[in-house]
Amino acid sequence: MAETQYFKVENRPEEEVRNIIDTVYIALVEKGYNPVSQMVGYIMSGDPTYITNHLNARGLIAKVERDEIIEELFKDYINSHFS
């Protein structure tokens, strides 16, 4: 394995993924959860029970692949720190 492998995600428009992340974040905060801990738990395990049903957050996050969420978060982090 001397060659670098490529991973490419192009499933959903960026704006849709961002809107879903925003809604999930708001729903978790409104219900009193730590949104970072809950979202990390969901991304690491794939268990949707880390996400509340409030504001249909669990249903929304299920529409997005976890790798799409990670990609969007990395893009945002990189753009805010290296642009």
Buried (B, 14 or more C-beta within 10 A) or exposed (E): EEEEEEEEEEEBEEEBBBEBBEBBBBBBBEBEBEBEEBBEBBBEEEEEEBBBEBBEBBEBBEEBEEEBBEBBBEEEEEEEEEE
